[in-house]
């Protein structure tokens, strides 16, 4: 079964994350880790990170899944929410940071 060894949906961070930390984690492509798939069969001879769709495929009677990174070429837009605390007036206590296109290359601005 393709889904027997799934990763957890949520994890608790070891320390508090800043908004900038969150934006940089959204750019993560897992370079040099066990999850780095630039050397697997889906990467092809040029070690391509971008995967063709569909992400599920069959070859030789076996089923495969190409996992995708957080940044992907098909992202239209994305948001990062920043709750700044209860000491500020409610009109300015939170900020939504907006980005256009792929999270690995976009800049963010408050929306």
N, CA, C and O atoms as a printed pandas DataFrame, in Angstrom:
     atom_number atom_name residue_name chain_id  residue_number  x_coord  y_coord  z_coord
0              1         N          UNK        A               1    0.846   -1.192    0.000
1              2        CA          UNK        A               1    0.000    0.000    0.000
2              3         C          UNK        A               1    0.887    1.249    0.000
3              4         O          UNK        A               1    1.883    1.309    0.721
4              5         N          UNK        A               2    0.523    2.231   -0.802
5              6        CA          UNK        A               2    1.330    3.443   -0.939
6              7         C          UNK        A               2    1.306    4.332    0.298
7              8         O          UNK        A               2    2.179    5.187    0.447
8              9         N          UNK        A               3    0.334    4.155    1.189
9             10        CA          UNK        A               3    0.145    5.104    2.273
10            11         C          UNK        A               3    0.382    4.505    3.656
11            12         O          UNK        A               3   -0.202    4.990    4.625
12            13         N          UNK        A               4    1.204    3.484    3.787
13            14        CA          UNK        A               4    1.401    2.847    5.084
14            15         C          UNK        A               4    2.426    3.555    5.957
15            16         O          UNK        A               4    2.411    3.371    7.174
16            17         N          UNK        A               5    3.299    4.343    5.391
17            18        CA          UNK        A               5    4.356    5.001    6.166
18            19         C          UNK        A               5    4.228    6.516    6.015
19            20         O          UNK        A               5    5.159    7.178    5.556
20            21         N          UNK        A               6    3.089    7.055    6.397
21            22        CA          UNK        A               6    2.822    8.477    6.204
22            23         C          UNK        A               6    3.492    9.317    7.287
23            24         O          UNK        A               6    3.685    8.874    8.419
24            25         N          UNK        A               7    3.833   10.527    6.907
25            26        CA          UNK        A               7    4.410   11.492    7.849
26            27         C          UNK        A               7    3.283   12.128    8.654
27            28         O          UNK        A               7    2.137   12.146    8.204
28            29         N          UNK        A               8    3.597   12.653    9.843
29            30        CA          UNK        A               8    2.546   13.308   10.637
30            31         C          UNK        A               8    2.079   14.596    9.964
31            32         O          UNK        A               8    2.845   15.255    9.262
32            33         N          UNK        A               9    0.831   14.939   10.185
33            34        CA          UNK        A               9    0.283   16.162    9.620
34            35         C          UNK        A               9    0.810   17.392   10.354
35            36         O          UNK        A               9    1.024   18.437    9.739
36            37         N          UNK        A              10    1.021   17.273   11.665
37            38        CA          UNK        A              10    1.502   18.397   12.473
38            39         C          UNK        A              10    2.713   17.968   13.282
39            40         O          UNK        A              10    2.820   16.812   13.691
40            41         N          UNK        A              11    3.625   18.903   13.512
41            42        CA          UNK        A              11    4.758   18.696   14.416
42            43         C          UNK        A              11    4.915   19.940   15.273
43            44         O          UNK        A              11    4.574   21.041   14.841
44            45         N          UNK        A              12    5.426   19.772   16.478
45            46        CA          UNK        A              12    5.664   20.911   17.367
46            47         C          UNK        A              12    7.093   21.394   17.168
47            48         O          UNK        A              12    8.017   20.584   17.241
48            49         N          UNK        A              13    7.310   22.687   16.919
49            50        CA          UNK        A              13    8.678   23.203   16.732
50            51         C          UNK        A              13    9.434   23.198   18.064
51            52         O          UNK        A              13    8.830   23.271   19.134
52            53         N          UNK        A              14   10.753   23.111   17.981
53            54        CA          UNK        A              14   11.593   23.133   19.184
54            55         C          UNK        A              14   11.647   24.518   19.802
55            56         O          UNK        A              14   11.835   24.658   21.011
56            57         N          UNK        A              15   11.484   25.532   18.982
57            58        CA          UNK        A              15   11.493   26.910   19.488
58            59         C          UNK        A              15   10.465   27.728   18.712
59            60         O          UNK        A              15    9.934   27.278   17.697
60            61         N          UNK        A              16   10.197   28.917   19.195
61            62        CA          UNK        A              16    9.207   29.785   18.568
62            63         C          UNK        A              16    9.672   30.191   17.164
63            64         O          UNK        A              16   10.839   30.528   16.962
64            65         N          UNK        A              17    8.756   30.157   16.210
65            66        CA          UNK        A              17    9.070   30.521   14.828
66            67         C          UNK        A              17    8.687   31.968   14.567
67            68         O          UNK        A              17    7.621   32.424   14.981
68            69         N          UNK        A              18    9.552   32.676   13.888
69            70        CA          UNK        A              18    9.222   34.036   13.470
70            71         C          UNK        A              18    8.500   33.974   12.121
71            72         O          UNK        A              18    8.455   32.924   11.480
72            73         N          UNK        A              19    7.946   35.086   11.706
73            74        CA          UNK        A              19    7.318   35.152   10.385
74            75         C          UNK        A              19    8.359   34.872    9.312
75            76         O          UNK        A              19    8.077   34.162    8.346
76            77         N          UNK        A              20    9.552   35.419    9.471
77            78        CA          UNK        A              20   10.616   35.193    8.495
78            79         C          UNK        A              20   11.015   33.718    8.445
79            80         O          UNK        A              20   11.269   33.186    7.364
80            81         N          UNK        A              21   11.075   33.041    9.618
81            82        CA          UNK        A              21   11.350   31.600    9.629
82            83         C          UNK        A              21   10.321   30.853    8.791
83            84         O          UNK        A              21   10.668   29.987    7.988
84            85         N          UNK        A              22    9.057   31.197    8.988
85            86        CA          UNK        A              22    7.979   30.532    8.259
86            87         C          UNK        A              22    8.121   30.744    6.760
87            88         O          UNK        A              22    7.952   29.806    5.981
88            89         N          UNK        A              23    8.429   31.964    6.354
89            90        CA          UNK        A              23    8.600   32.244    4.922
90            91         C          UNK        A              23    9.768   31.451    4.342
91            92         O          UNK        A              23    9.680   30.957    3.218
92            93         N          UNK        A              24   10.863   31.323    5.098
93            94        CA          UNK        A              24   12.014   30.562    4.606
94            95         C          UNK        A              24   11.718   29.071    4.580
95            96         O          UNK        A              24   12.188   28.372    3.682
96            97         N          UNK        A              25   10.947   28.562    5.545
97            98        CA          UNK        A              25   10.575   27.142    5.513
98            99         C          UNK        A              25    9.696   26.830    4.308
99           100         O          UNK        A              25    9.723   25.710    3.797
100          101         N          UNK        A              26    8.928   27.794    3.855
101          102        CA          UNK        A              26    8.104   27.589    2.668
102          103         C          UNK        A              26    8.946   27.485    1.399
103          104         O          UNK        A              26    8.448   27.054    0.359
104          105         N          UNK        A              27   10.216   27.876    1.476
105          106        CA          UNK        A              27   11.138   27.770    0.335
106          107         C          UNK        A              27   11.945   26.473    0.361
107          108         O          UNK        A              27   12.711   26.210   -0.566
108          109         N          UNK        A              28   11.789   25.667    1.396
109          110        CA          UNK        A              28   12.615   24.494    1.634
110          111         C          UNK        A              28   12.413   23.416    0.573
111          112         O          UNK        A              28   11.283   23.018    0.289
112          113         N          UNK        A              29   13.513   22.948   -0.009
113          114        CA          UNK        A              29   13.460   21.832   -0.959
114          115         C          UNK        A              29   14.200   20.608   -0.418
115          116         O          UNK        A              29   14.515   19.694   -1.180
116          117         N          UNK        A              30   14.480   20.579    0.878
117          118        CA          UNK        A              30   15.065   19.420    1.563
118          119         C          UNK        A              30   16.433   19.018    1.026
119          120         O          UNK        A              30   16.765   17.832    1.037
120          121         N          UNK        A              31   17.228   19.961    0.560
121          122        CA          UNK        A              31   18.559   19.652    0.023
122          123         C          UNK        A              31   19.400   18.891    1.040
123          124         O          UNK        A              31   19.489   19.278    2.205
124          125         N          UNK        A              32   20.013   17.806    0.582
125          126        CA          UNK        A              32   20.935   17.054    1.419
126          127         C          UNK        A              32   20.295   16.221    2.516
127          128         O          UNK        A              32   21.010   15.685    3.363
128          129         N          UNK        A              33   18.978   16.094    2.533
129          130        CA          UNK        A              33   18.306   15.275    3.537
130          131         C          UNK        A              33   17.786   13.989    2.902
131          132         O          UNK        A              33   17.904   13.791    1.692
132          133         N          UNK        A              34   17.217   13.125    3.722
133          134        CA          UNK        A              34   16.621   11.886    3.250
134          135         C          UNK        A              34   15.480   12.168    2.280
135          136         O          UNK        A              34   15.184   11.342    1.417
136          137         N          UNK        A              35   14.834   13.334    2.416
137          138        CA          UNK        A              35   13.697   13.693    1.580
138          139         C          UNK        A              35   14.097   14.358    0.262
139          140         O          UNK        A              35   13.233   14.639   -0.569
140          141         N          UNK        A              36   15.373   14.610    0.061
141          142        CA          UNK        A              36   15.850   15.244   -1.177
142          143         C          UNK        A              36   15.673   14.268   -2.333
143          144         O          UNK        A              36   16.370   13.256   -2.411
144          145         N          UNK        A              37   14.741   14.574   -3.228
145          146        CA          UNK        A              37   14.483   13.629   -4.323
146          147         C          UNK        A              37   15.088   14.075   -5.647
147          148         O          UNK        A              37   14.610   13.681   -6.711
148          149         N          UNK        A              38   16.130   14.888   -5.592
149          150        CA          UNK        A              38   16.775   15.304   -6.837
150          151         C          UNK        A              38   17.606   14.173   -7.455
151          152         O          UNK        A              38   18.105   14.316   -8.571
152          153         N          UNK        A              39   17.758   13.059   -6.745
153          154        CA          UNK        A              39   18.510   11.921   -7.280
154          155         C          UNK        A              39   17.652   10.686   -7.509
155          156         O          UNK        A              39   18.186    9.625   -7.829
156          157         N          UNK        A              40   16.338   10.795   -7.353
157          158        CA          UNK        A              40   15.504    9.617   -7.571
158          159         C          UNK        A              40   15.088    9.506   -9.037
159          160         O          UNK        A              40   15.427   10.363   -9.853
160          161         N          UNK        A              41   14.353    8.448   -9.361
161          162        CA          UNK        A              41   13.999    8.171  -10.755
162          163         C          UNK        A              41   13.138    9.278  -11.367
163          164         O          UNK        A              41   13.227    9.531  -12.568
164          165         N          UNK        A              42   12.320    9.930  -10.571
165          166        CA          UNK        A              42   11.467   10.998  -11.084
166          167         C          UNK        A              42   12.237   12.246  -11.484
167          168         O          UNK        A              42   11.719   13.082  -12.225
168          169         N          UNK        A              43   13.468   12.381  -11.004
169          170        CA          UNK        A              43   14.274   13.561  -11.308
170          171         C          UNK        A              43   14.892   13.501  -12.699
171          172         O          UNK        A              43   15.296   14.526  -13.248
172          173         N          UNK        A              44   14.964   12.312  -13.263
173          174        CA          UNK        A              44   15.540   12.176  -14.591
174          175         C          UNK        A              44   17.041   12.384  -14.600
175          176         O          UNK        A              44   17.651   12.523  -13.540
176          177         N          UNK        A              45   17.646   12.408  -15.773
177          178        CA          UNK        A              45   19.106   12.503  -15.874
178          179         C          UNK        A              45   19.669   13.864  -15.463
179          180         O          UNK        A              45   20.870   13.979  -15.215
180          181         N          UNK        A              46   18.820   14.900  -15.386
181          182        CA          UNK        A              46   19.306   16.237  -15.053
182          183         C          UNK        A              46   18.991   16.630  -13.614
183          184         O          UNK        A              46   19.157   17.791  -13.241
184          185         N          UNK        A              47   18.528   15.657  -12.786
185          186        CA          UNK        A              47   18.239   15.879  -11.362
186          187         C          UNK        A              47   17.229   17.003  -11.158
187          188         O          UNK        A              47   17.410   17.870  -10.302
188          189         N          UNK        A              48   16.180   16.977  -11.945
189          190        CA          UNK        A              48   15.138   18.004  -11.922
190          191         C          UNK        A              48   14.253   17.868  -10.682
191          192         O          UNK        A              48   13.803   16.767  -10.363
192          193         N          UNK        A              49   14.003   18.963   -9.988
193          194        CA          UNK        A              49   13.147   18.949   -8.806
194          195         C          UNK        A              49   11.662   19.048   -9.163
195          196         O          UNK        A              49   10.814   18.536   -8.432
196          197         N          UNK        A              50   11.352   19.691  -10.260
197          198        CA          UNK        A              50    9.958   19.857  -10.640
198          199         C          UNK        A              50    9.423   18.547  -11.198
199          200         O          UNK        A              50   10.042   17.937  -12.070
200          201         N          UNK        A              51    8.276   18.120  -10.694
201          202        CA          UNK        A              51    7.695   16.854  -11.112
202          203         C          UNK        A              51    6.556   17.082  -12.098
203          204         O          UNK        A              51    5.781   18.030  -11.973
204          205         N          UNK        A              52    6.477   16.207  -13.059
205          206        CA          UNK        A              52    5.380   16.246  -14.018
206          207         C          UNK        A              52    4.144   15.633  -13.378
207          208         O          UNK        A              52    4.253   14.785  -12.492
208          209         N          UNK        A              53    2.996   16.052  -13.815
209          210        CA          UNK        A              53    1.750   15.521  -13.285
210          211         C          UNK        A              53    1.255   14.396  -14.191
211          212         O          UNK        A              53    1.494   14.468  -15.396
212          213         N          UNK        A              54    0.599   13.390  -13.701
213          214        CA          UNK        A              54    0.165   13.198  -12.327
214          215         C          UNK        A              54    1.324   12.757  -11.438
215          216         O          UNK        A              54    2.327   12.238  -11.928
216          217         N          UNK        A              55    1.181   12.966  -10.127
217          218        CA          UNK        A              55    2.228   12.591   -9.188
218          219         C          UNK        A              55    2.222   11.100   -8.871
219          220         O          UNK        A              55    3.207   10.582   -8.345
220          221         N          UNK        A              56    1.128   10.397   -9.181
221          222        CA          UNK        A              56    1.050    8.948   -9.006
222          223         C          UNK        A              56    1.231    8.292  -10.365
223          224         O          UNK        A              56    0.625    8.718  -11.349
224          225         N          UNK        A              57    2.059    7.263  -10.425
225          226        CA          UNK        A              57    2.306    6.613  -11.686
226          227         C          UNK        A              57    2.662    5.146  -11.471
227          228         O          UNK        A              57    3.001    4.731  -10.363
228          229         N          UNK        A              58    2.579    4.366  -12.554
229          230        CA          UNK        A              58    2.888    2.938  -12.525
230          231         C          UNK        A              58    3.969    2.629  -13.546
231          232         O          UNK        A              58    4.033    3.228  -14.619
232          233         N          UNK        A              59    4.813    1.681  -13.182
233          234        CA          UNK        A              59    5.842    1.214  -14.102
234          235         C          UNK        A              59    6.170   -0.225  -13.738
235          236         O          UNK        A              59    6.441   -0.520  -12.574
236          237         N          UNK        A              60    6.150   -1.104  -14.692
237          238        CA          UNK        A              60    6.487   -2.506  -14.459
238          239         C          UNK        A              60    5.585   -3.189  -13.440
239          240         O          UNK        A              60    6.025   -4.084  -12.719
240          241         N          UNK        A              61    4.331   -2.771  -13.378
241          242        CA          UNK        A              61    3.398   -3.373  -12.434
242          243         C          UNK        A              61    3.496   -2.831  -11.014
243          244         O          UNK        A              61    2.729   -3.254  -10.148
244          245         N          UNK        A              62    4.417   -1.908  -10.748
245          246        CA          UNK        A              62    4.561   -1.292   -9.429
246          247         C          UNK        A              62    3.965    0.104   -9.436
247          248         O          UNK        A              62    3.990    0.789  -10.458
248          249         N          UNK        A              63    3.431    0.528   -8.299
249          250        CA          UNK        A              63    2.860    1.872   -8.162
250          251         C          UNK        A              63    3.840    2.775   -7.431
251          252         O          UNK        A              63    4.494    2.361   -6.474
252          253         N          UNK        A              64    3.932    4.012   -7.896
253          254        CA          UNK        A              64    4.856    4.984   -7.323
254          255         C          UNK        A              64    4.142    6.311   -7.078
255          256         O          UNK        A              64    3.132    6.620   -7.712
256          257         N          UNK        A              65    4.692    7.088   -6.144
257          258        CA          UNK        A              65    4.216    8.446   -5.889
258          259         C          UNK        A              65    5.422    9.369   -5.903
259          260         O          UNK        A              65    6.427    9.090   -5.248
260          261         N          UNK        A              66    5.332   10.450   -6.635
261          262        CA          UNK        A              66    6.353   11.493   -6.576
262          263         C          UNK        A              66    5.873   12.525   -5.565
263          264         O          UNK        A              66    4.933   13.274   -5.831
264          265         N          UNK        A              67    6.516   12.561   -4.411
265          266        CA          UNK        A              67    6.172   13.575   -3.417
266          267         C          UNK        A              67    6.570   14.934   -3.967
267          268         O          UNK        A              67    7.459   15.031   -4.813
268          269         N          UNK        A              68    5.919   15.974   -3.492
269          270        CA          UNK        A              68    6.294   17.304   -3.957
270          271         C          UNK        A              68    6.813   18.131   -2.786
271          272         O          UNK        A              68    6.448   17.909   -1.632
272          273         N          UNK        A              69    7.658   19.072   -3.109
273          274        CA          UNK        A              69    8.176   19.993   -2.112
274          275         C          UNK        A              69    7.114   21.021   -1.771
275          276         O          UNK        A              69    6.084   21.104   -2.440
276          277         N          UNK        A              70    7.359   21.798   -0.739
277          278        CA          UNK        A              70    6.448   22.890   -0.402
278          279         C          UNK        A              70    6.393   23.887   -1.560
279          280         O          UNK        A              70    5.301   24.227   -2.016
280          281         N          UNK        A              71    7.549   24.366   -2.051
281          282        CA          UNK        A              71    7.458   25.259   -3.213
282          283         C          UNK        A              71    7.184   24.448   -4.475
283          284         O          UNK        A              71    7.850   23.447   -4.736
284          285         N          UNK        A              72    6.226   24.876   -5.234
285          286        CA          UNK        A              72    5.915   24.174   -6.477
286          287         C          UNK        A              72    5.567   25.181   -7.566
287          288         O          UNK        A              72    5.071   26.272   -7.287
288          289         N          UNK        A              73    5.831   24.805   -8.784
289          290        CA          UNK        A              73    5.658   25.711   -9.920
290          291         C          UNK        A              73    4.206   26.017  -10.226
291          292         O          UNK        A              73    3.928   26.937  -10.996
292          293         N          UNK        A              74    3.271   25.277   -9.647
293          294        CA          UNK        A              74    1.865   25.503   -9.959
294          295         C          UNK        A              74    1.140   26.333   -8.889
295          296         O          UNK        A              74   -0.088   26.420   -8.902
296          297         N          UNK        A              75    1.888   26.935   -7.975
297          298        CA          UNK        A              75    1.269   27.787   -6.959
298          299         C          UNK        A              75    0.845   29.101   -7.605
299          300         O          UNK        A              75    1.652   29.760   -8.262
300          301         N          UNK        A              76   -0.404   29.480   -7.424
301          302        CA          UNK        A              76   -0.880   30.755   -7.962
302          303         C          UNK        A              76   -0.594   31.900   -7.007
303          304         O          UNK        A              76   -0.130   32.963   -7.418
304          305         N          UNK        A              77   -0.875   31.675   -5.719
305          306        CA          UNK        A              77   -0.606   32.657   -4.670
306          307         C          UNK        A              77   -0.591   31.932   -3.340
307          308         O          UNK        A              77   -1.072   30.803   -3.242
308          309         N          UNK        A              78   -0.043   32.568   -2.316
309          310        CA          UNK        A              78    0.025   31.956   -1.000
310          311         C          UNK        A              78    0.009   33.037    0.078
311          312         O          UNK        A              78    0.244   34.213   -0.198
312          313         N          UNK        A              79   -0.273   32.616    1.311
313          314        CA          UNK        A              79   -0.383   33.536    2.436
314          315         C          UNK        A              79    0.422   33.019    3.621
315          316         O          UNK        A              79    0.601   31.812    3.783
316          317         N          UNK        A              80    0.904   33.940    4.444
317          318        CA          UNK        A              80    1.476   33.619    5.751
318          319         C          UNK        A              80    0.751   34.503    6.761
319          320         O          UNK        A              80    0.765   35.728    6.646
320          321         N          UNK        A              81    0.123   33.880    7.743
321          322        CA          UNK        A              81   -0.590   34.630    8.772
322          323         C          UNK        A              81    0.321   34.950    9.938
323          324         O          UNK        A              81    1.110   34.104   10.361
324          325         N          UNK        A              82    0.221   36.167   10.466
325          326        CA          UNK        A              82    1.069   36.617   11.571
326          327         C          UNK        A              82    0.174   37.201   12.659
327          328         O          UNK        A              82   -0.331   38.316   12.521
328          329         N          UNK        A              83   -0.021   36.447   13.741
329          330        CA          UNK        A              83   -0.781   36.934   14.892
330          331         C          UNK        A              83    0.211   37.576   15.859
331          332         O          UNK        A              83    1.073   36.889   16.406
332          333         N          UNK        A              84    0.096   38.879   16.072
333          334        CA          UNK        A              84    1.124   39.613   16.809
334          335         C          UNK        A              84    0.839   39.794   18.293
335          336         O          UNK        A              84    1.659   40.385   18.996
336          337         N          UNK        A              85   -0.265   39.320   18.783
337          338        CA          UNK        A              85   -0.485   39.371   20.220
338          339         C          UNK        A              85   -1.690   40.189   20.624
339          340         O          UNK        A              85   -2.200   41.014   19.866
340          341         N          UNK        A              86   -2.131   39.932   21.851
341          342        CA          UNK        A              86   -3.346   40.554   22.362
342          343         C          UNK        A              86   -3.128   41.959   22.910
343          344         O          UNK        A              86   -4.099   42.635   23.251
344          345         N          UNK        A              87   -1.893   42.413   23.003
345          346        CA          UNK        A              87   -1.642   43.745   23.557
346          347         C          UNK        A              87   -1.891   44.857   22.543
347          348         O          UNK        A              87   -1.975   46.026   22.921
348          349         N          UNK        A              88   -2.009   44.514   21.273
349          350        CA          UNK        A              88   -2.260   45.510   20.232
350          351         C          UNK        A              88   -3.759   45.631   19.977
351          352         O          UNK        A              88   -4.505   44.688   20.242
352          353         N          UNK        A              89   -4.209   46.766   19.472
353          354        CA          UNK        A              89   -5.620   46.883   19.100
354          355         C          UNK        A              89   -5.973   45.845   18.039
355          356         O          UNK        A              89   -5.135   45.483   17.213
356          357         N          UNK        A              90   -7.218   45.368   18.065
357          358        CA          UNK        A              90   -7.596   44.265   17.171
358          359         C          UNK        A              90   -7.438   44.608   15.694
359          360         O          UNK        A              90   -7.257   43.714   14.867
360          361         N          UNK        A              91   -7.504   45.895   15.355
361          362        CA          UNK        A              91   -7.362   46.293   13.941
362          363         C          UNK        A              91   -5.951   46.053   13.408
363          364         O          UNK        A              91   -5.766   45.893   12.202
364          365         N          UNK        A              92   -4.959   46.025   14.292
365          366        CA          UNK        A              92   -3.575   45.829   13.840
366          367         C          UNK        A              92   -2.896   44.636   14.516
367          368         O          UNK        A              92   -1.678   44.487   14.420
368          369         N          UNK        A              93   -3.656   43.796   15.188
369          370        CA          UNK        A              93   -3.072   42.675   15.936
370          371         C          UNK        A              93   -2.626   41.527   15.033
371          372         O          UNK        A              93   -1.879   40.653   15.473
372          373         N          UNK        A              94   -3.066   41.517   13.798
373          374        CA          UNK        A              94   -2.640   40.450   12.894
374          375         C          UNK        A              94   -2.343   41.018   11.512
375          376         O          UNK        A              94   -2.897   42.038   11.104
376          377         N          UNK        A              95   -1.459   40.333   10.810
377          378        CA          UNK        A              95   -1.076   40.724    9.457
378          379         C          UNK        A              95   -1.107   39.472    8.585
379          380         O          UNK        A              95   -0.650   38.409    9.004
380          381         N          UNK        A              96   -1.634   39.594    7.399
381          382        CA          UNK        A              96   -1.585   38.525    6.402
382          383         C          UNK        A              96   -0.544   38.934    5.368
383          384         O          UNK        A              96   -0.679   39.965    4.710
384          385         N          UNK        A              97    0.501   38.112    5.231
385          386        CA          UNK        A              97    1.530   38.349    4.228
386          387         C          UNK        A              97    1.149   37.586    2.964
387          388         O          UNK        A              97    0.834   36.397    3.026
388          389         N          UNK        A              98    1.174   38.253    1.838
389          390        CA          UNK        A              98    0.715   37.709    0.569
390          391         C          UNK        A              98    1.901   37.537   -0.369
391          392         O          UNK        A              98    2.781   38.395   -0.428
392          393         N          UNK        A              99    1.923   36.436   -1.096
393          394        CA          UNK        A              99    2.946   36.201   -2.096
394          395         C          UNK        A              99    2.321   35.641   -3.356
395          396         O          UNK        A              99    1.313   34.938   -3.294
396          397         N          UNK        A             100    2.911   35.947   -4.498
397          398        CA          UNK        A             100    2.406   35.497   -5.791
398          399         C          UNK        A             100    3.352   34.440   -6.354
399          400         O          UNK        A             100    4.573   34.589   -6.296
400          401         N          UNK        A             101    2.770   33.365   -6.902
401          402        CA          UNK        A             101    3.495   32.323   -7.614
402          403         C          UNK        A             101    4.268   31.415   -6.653
403          404         O          UNK        A             101    3.906   31.311   -5.481
404          405         N          UNK        A             102    5.294   30.778   -7.120
405          406        CA          UNK        A             102    6.081   29.782   -6.406
406          407         C          UNK        A             102    6.639   30.348   -5.095
407          408         O          UNK        A             102    7.234   31.426   -5.088
408          409         N          UNK        A             103    6.448   29.621   -3.984
409          410        CA          UNK        A             103    6.914   30.127   -2.688
410          411         C          UNK        A             103    8.432   30.174   -2.579
411          412         O          UNK        A             103    8.958   30.857   -1.700
412          413         N          UNK        A             104    9.149   29.467   -3.449
413          414        CA          UNK        A             104   10.602   29.476   -3.365
414          415         C          UNK        A             104   11.221   30.738   -3.948
415          416         O          UNK        A             104   12.383   31.038   -3.672
416          417         N          UNK        A             105   10.471   31.476   -4.744
417          418        CA          UNK        A             105   11.036   32.647   -5.410
418          419         C          UNK        A             105   10.259   33.944   -5.189
419          420         O          UNK        A             105   10.707   35.004   -5.626
420          421         N          UNK        A             106    9.126   33.886   -4.532
421          422        CA          UNK        A             106    8.303   35.091   -4.435
422          423         C          UNK        A             106    8.688   35.945   -3.230
423          424         O          UNK        A             106    9.211   35.452   -2.230
424          425         N          UNK        A             107    8.416   37.221   -3.356
425          426        CA          UNK        A             107    8.555   38.116   -2.203
426          427         C          UNK        A             107    7.172   38.227   -1.548
427          428         O          UNK        A             107    6.154   37.955   -2.184
428          429         N          UNK        A             108    7.149   38.622   -0.290
429          430        CA          UNK        A             108    5.897   38.722    0.469
430          431         C          UNK        A             108    5.664   40.173    0.845
431          432         O          UNK        A             108    6.605   40.920    1.113
432          433         N          UNK        A             109    4.402   40.559    0.860
433          434        CA          UNK        A             109    4.061   41.901    1.317
434          435         C          UNK        A             109    2.761   41.831    2.100
435          436         O          UNK        A             109    1.934   40.952    1.855
436          437         N          UNK        A             110    2.573   42.743    3.035
437          438        CA          UNK        A             110    1.348   42.692    3.848
438          439         C          UNK        A             110    0.125   43.007    3.006
439          440         O          UNK        A             110    0.126   43.939    2.201
440          441         N          UNK        A             111   -0.915   42.216    3.205
441          442        CA          UNK        A             111   -2.146   42.415    2.438
442          443         C          UNK        A             111   -3.200   43.067    3.289
443          444         O          UNK        A             111   -4.309   43.316    2.815
